[in-house]
Amino acid sequence: FRTLGCYPLTGAVESTADTLPEVIQEMLLTTTSERQGRVIDHDSSGSMEKKKMEGYF
């Protein structure tokens, strides 16, 4: 995975990179957000983005 955190809540992104240069290259070329798979963001009433806008953080 190229994300850290509590799988599956953080919605880990699979990676085939085996070396640091491959990880860096993957990060430079990726078009997806690290947070796109977060489970909580798929529940509109409890999404992290909504909580941020409401001042929760």
N, CA, C and O atoms as CSV, one atom per row, in Angstrom:
chain,resi,resn,atom,element,x,y,z
A,1,PHE,N,N,0.833,-1.188,0.000
A,1,PHE,CA,C,0.000,0.000,0.000
A,1,PHE,C,C,0.874,1.246,0.000
A,1,PHE,O,O,2.000,1.222,0.498
A,2,ARG,N,N,0.364,2.316,-0.549
A,2,ARG,CA,C,1.110,3.572,-0.491
A,2,ARG,C,C,0.466,4.575,0.452
A,2,ARG,O,O,0.769,5.766,0.394
A,3,THR,N,N,-0.418,4.105,1.318
A,3,THR,CA,C,-0.989,4.961,2.348
A,3,THR,C,C,-0.759,4.316,3.699
A,3,THR,O,O,-0.597,3.100,3.798
A,4,LEU,N,N,-0.745,5.121,4.722
A,4,LEU,CA,C,-0.589,4.615,6.080
A,4,LEU,C,C,-1.868,4.869,6.843
A,4,LEU,O,O,-2.622,5.788,6.523
A,5,GLY,N,N,-2.105,4.074,7.826
A,5,GLY,CA,C,-3.283,4.289,8.652
A,5,GLY,C,C,-4.003,2.988,8.919
A,5,GLY,O,O,-3.472,1.906,8.666
A,6,CYS,N,N,-5.186,3.094,9.418
A,6,CYS,CA,C,-5.990,1.947,9.800
A,6,CYS,C,C,-6.737,1.405,8.590
A,6,CYS,O,O,-7.754,1.971,8.189
A,7,TYR,N,N,-6.255,0.334,8.010
A,7,TYR,CA,C,-6.936,-0.290,6.880
A,7,TYR,C,C,-8.139,-1.034,7.444
A,7,TYR,O,O,-7.949,-1.737,8.436
A,8,PRO,N,N,-9.319,-0.956,6.932
A,8,PRO,CA,C,-9.698,-0.320,5.674
A,8,PRO,C,C,-10.242,1.095,5.834
A,8,PRO,O,O,-10.650,1.705,4.845
A,9,LEU,N,N,-10.260,1.634,7.049
A,9,LEU,CA,C,-10.877,2.948,7.231
A,9,LEU,C,C,-10.205,4.050,6.431
A,9,LEU,O,O,-10.881,4.965,5.962
A,10,THR,N,N,-8.890,3.984,6.265
A,10,THR,CA,C,-8.222,5.018,5.489
A,10,THR,C,C,-8.308,4.750,3.998
A,10,THR,O,O,-7.885,5.578,3.191
A,11,GLY,N,N,-8.852,3.600,3.626
A,11,GLY,CA,C,-9.005,3.295,2.205
A,11,GLY,C,C,-7.673,3.177,1.507
A,11,GLY,O,O,-7.397,3.915,0.561
A,12,ALA,N,N,-6.854,2.270,1.955
A,12,ALA,CA,C,-5.508,2.114,1.416
A,12,ALA,C,C,-5.503,2.032,-0.104
A,12,ALA,O,O,-6.415,1.479,-0.720
A,13,VAL,N,N,-4.451,2.598,-0.691
A,13,VAL,CA,C,-4.263,2.568,-2.138
A,13,VAL,C,C,-3.178,1.547,-2.431
A,13,VAL,O,O,-2.056,1.674,-1.941
A,14,GLU,N,N,-3.505,0.536,-3.226
A,14,GLU,CA,C,-2.524,-0.498,-3.534
A,14,GLU,C,C,-1.401,0.059,-4.387
A,14,GLU,O,O,-1.600,0.979,-5.181
A,15,SER,N,N,-0.219,-0.511,-4.212
A,15,SER,CA,C,0.955,-0.073,-4.945
A,15,SER,C,C,1.816,-1.272,-5.302
A,15,SER,O,O,1.884,-2.247,-4.553
A,16,THR,N,N,2.470,-1.191,-6.448
A,16,THR,CA,C,3.415,-2.240,-6.844
A,16,THR,C,C,4.851,-1.751,-6.708
A,16,THR,O,O,5.782,-2.480,-7.050
A,17,ALA,N,N,5.045,-0.540,-6.217
A,17,ALA,CA,C,6.386,0.022,-6.053
A,17,ALA,C,C,7.156,-0.778,-5.004
A,17,ALA,O,O,6.641,-1.076,-3.926
A,18,ASP,N,N,8.403,-1.121,-5.344
A,18,ASP,CA,C,9.242,-1.910,-4.443
A,18,ASP,C,C,10.431,-1.132,-3.893
A,18,ASP,O,O,11.047,-1.549,-2.912
A,19,THR,N,N,10.754,-0.014,-4.513
A,19,THR,CA,C,11.920,0.761,-4.099
A,19,THR,C,C,11.503,2.210,-3.861
A,19,THR,O,O,10.444,2.648,-4.311
A,20,LEU,N,N,12.345,2.936,-3.154
A,20,LEU,CA,C,12.047,4.341,-2.898
A,20,LEU,C,C,11.895,5.134,-4.201
A,20,LEU,O,O,10.950,5.914,-4.320
A,21,PRO,N,N,12.790,4.964,-5.182
A,21,PRO,CA,C,12.593,5.687,-6.443
A,21,PRO,C,C,11.256,5.346,-7.119
A,21,PRO,O,O,10.626,6.218,-7.717
A,22,GLU,N,N,10.826,4.091,-7.027
A,22,GLU,CA,C,9.535,3.704,-7.609
A,22,GLU,C,C,8.377,4.366,-6.862
A,22,GLU,O,O,7.401,4.791,-7.481
A,23,VAL,N,N,8.481,4.455,-5.543
A,23,VAL,CA,C,7.442,5.108,-4.744
A,23,VAL,C,C,7.352,6.585,-5.128
A,23,VAL,O,O,6.260,7.116,-5.329
A,24,ILE,N,N,8.500,7.239,-5.228
A,24,ILE,CA,C,8.525,8.655,-5.601
A,24,ILE,C,C,7.926,8.854,-6.986
A,24,ILE,O,O,7.120,9.761,-7.190
A,25,GLN,N,N,8.312,8.017,-7.932
A,25,GLN,CA,C,7.776,8.109,-9.292
A,25,GLN,C,C,6.261,7.918,-9.291
A,25,GLN,O,O,5.534,8.646,-9.968
A,26,GLU,N,N,5.797,6.944,-8.534
A,26,GLU,CA,C,4.359,6.692,-8.448
A,26,GLU,C,C,3.619,7.903,-7.877
A,26,GLU,O,O,2.554,8.274,-8.372
A,27,MET,N,N,4.180,8.508,-6.846
A,27,MET,CA,C,3.544,9.672,-6.231
A,27,MET,C,C,3.520,10.867,-7.182
A,27,MET,O,O,2.564,11.642,-7.181
A,28,LEU,N,N,4.558,11.015,-7.984
A,28,LEU,CA,C,4.602,12.119,-8.945
A,28,LEU,C,C,3.581,11.949,-10.063
A,28,LEU,O,O,3.052,12.933,-10.581
A,29,LEU,N,N,3.307,10.704,-10.434
A,29,LEU,CA,C,2.442,10.438,-11.582
A,29,LEU,C,C,0.987,10.155,-11.219
A,29,LEU,O,O,0.124,10.139,-12.096
A,30,THR,N,N,0.713,9.935,-9.958
A,30,THR,CA,C,-0.639,9.543,-9.566
A,30,THR,C,C,-1.652,10.664,-9.792
A,30,THR,O,O,-1.336,11.847,-9.668
A,31,THR,N,N,-2.854,10.267,-10.120
A,31,THR,CA,C,-3.933,11.244,-10.319
A,31,THR,C,C,-5.054,11.037,-9.298
A,31,THR,O,O,-6.126,11.630,-9.417
A,32,THR,N,N,-4.798,10.197,-8.300
A,32,THR,CA,C,-5.805,9.936,-7.274
A,32,THR,C,C,-5.373,10.544,-5.945
A,32,THR,O,O,-4.180,10.670,-5.665
A,33,SER,N,N,-6.333,10.909,-5.149
A,33,SER,CA,C,-6.073,11.464,-3.830
A,33,SER,C,C,-5.768,10.338,-2.849
A,33,SER,O,O,-6.323,9.244,-2.954
A,34,GLU,N,N,-4.897,10.611,-1.908
A,34,GLU,CA,C,-4.611,9.632,-0.861
A,34,GLU,C,C,-5.855,9.365,-0.026
A,34,GLU,O,O,-5.986,8.295,0.569
A,35,ARG,N,N,-6.763,10.322,0.022
A,35,ARG,CA,C,-7.941,10.207,0.874
A,35,ARG,C,C,-9.189,9.766,0.129
A,35,ARG,O,O,-10.265,9.693,0.723
A,36,GLN,N,N,-9.069,9.474,-1.146
A,36,GLN,CA,C,-10.269,9.157,-1.918
A,36,GLN,C,C,-10.981,7.908,-1.442
A,36,GLN,O,O,-12.179,7.761,-1.684
A,37,GLY,N,N,-10.292,7.016,-0.781
A,37,GLY,CA,C,-10.927,5.781,-0.355
A,37,GLY,C,C,-11.414,5.768,1.076
A,37,GLY,O,O,-11.883,4.736,1.557
A,38,ARG,N,N,-11.313,6.906,1.777
A,38,ARG,CA,C,-11.741,6.932,3.177
A,38,ARG,C,C,-13.198,6.533,3.301
A,38,ARG,O,O,-14.067,7.104,2.641
A,39,VAL,N,N,-13.459,5.561,4.140
A,39,VAL,CA,C,-14.816,5.063,4.339
A,39,VAL,C,C,-15.728,6.173,4.849
A,39,VAL,O,O,-16.870,6.289,4.405
A,40,ILE,N,N,-15.241,6.977,5.763
A,40,ILE,CA,C,-16.094,8.002,6.378
A,40,ILE,C,C,-16.552,9.058,5.372
A,40,ILE,O,O,-17.595,9.680,5.577
A,41,ASP,N,N,-15.807,9.274,4.297
A,41,ASP,CA,C,-16.201,10.283,3.316
A,41,ASP,C,C,-17.298,9.803,2.376
A,41,ASP,O,O,-17.809,10.587,1.577
A,42,HIS,N,N,-17.668,8.535,2.457
A,42,HIS,CA,C,-18.750,8.025,1.616
A,42,HIS,C,C,-20.095,8.083,2.339
A,42,HIS,O,O,-21.130,7.711,1.785
A,43,ASP,N,N,-20.060,8.548,3.564
A,43,ASP,CA,C,-21.269,8.746,4.368
A,43,ASP,C,C,-21.440,10.255,4.520
A,43,ASP,O,O,-20.793,10.867,5.370
A,44,SER,N,N,-22.296,10.854,3.712
A,44,SER,CA,C,-22.363,12.316,3.656
A,44,SER,C,C,-22.647,12.965,5.006
A,44,SER,O,O,-22.162,14.063,5.275
A,45,SER,N,N,-23.414,12.313,5.842
A,45,SER,CA,C,-23.740,12.929,7.131
A,45,SER,C,C,-22.552,12.946,8.083
A,45,SER,O,O,-22.513,13.761,9.005
A,46,GLY,N,N,-21.585,12.061,7.874
A,46,GLY,CA,C,-20.447,12.001,8.783
A,46,GLY,C,C,-19.116,12.193,8.104
A,46,GLY,O,O,-18.078,11.854,8.673
A,47,SER,N,N,-19.120,12.731,6.892
A,47,SER,CA,C,-17.868,12.836,6.150
A,47,SER,C,C,-16.866,13.746,6.853
A,47,SER,O,O,-17.245,14.726,7.494
A,48,MET,N,N,-15.602,13.417,6.727
A,48,MET,CA,C,-14.535,14.211,7.329
A,48,MET,C,C,-14.529,15.614,6.746
A,48,MET,O,O,-14.320,16.584,7.476
A,49,GLU,N,N,-14.753,15.738,5.443
A,49,GLU,CA,C,-14.752,17.054,4.812
A,49,GLU,C,C,-15.872,17.917,5.393
A,49,GLU,O,O,-15.675,19.108,5.635
A,50,LYS,N,N,-17.035,17.326,5.614
A,50,LYS,CA,C,-18.154,18.073,6.202
A,50,LYS,C,C,-17.809,18.483,7.628
A,50,LYS,O,O,-18.101,19.603,8.047
A,51,LYS,N,N,-17.184,17.568,8.374
A,51,LYS,CA,C,-16.802,17.881,9.753
A,51,LYS,C,C,-15.803,19.037,9.785
A,51,LYS,O,O,-15.866,19.887,10.674
A,52,LYS,N,N,-14.879,19.073,8.817
A,52,LYS,CA,C,-13.913,20.177,8.751
A,52,LYS,C,C,-14.641,21.497,8.518
A,52,LYS,O,O,-14.347,22.496,9.175
A,53,MET,N,N,-15.591,21.502,7.582
A,53,MET,CA,C,-16.330,22.730,7.266
A,53,MET,C,C,-17.149,23.210,8.465
A,53,MET,O,O,-17.371,24.409,8.634
A,54,GLU,N,N,-17.592,22.266,9.292
A,54,GLU,CA,C,-18.398,22.618,10.465
A,54,GLU,C,C,-17.539,23.009,11.667
A,54,GLU,O,O,-18.067,23.337,12.730
A,55,GLY,N,N,-16.208,22.974,11.498
A,55,GLY,CA,C,-15.310,23.375,12.570
A,55,GLY,C,C,-14.972,22.284,13.558
A,55,GLY,O,O,-14.446,22.567,14.635
A,56,TYR,N,N,-15.264,21.037,13.215
A,56,TYR,CA,C,-14.983,19.918,14.114
A,56,TYR,C,C,-13.488,19.792,14.390
A,56,TYR,O,O,-13.087,19.404,15.487
A,57,PHE,N,N,-12.664,20.121,13.395
A,57,PHE,CA,C,-11.201,20.007,13.546
A,57,PHE,C,C,-10.597,21.377,13.776
A,57,PHE,O,O,-9.381,21.498,13.927
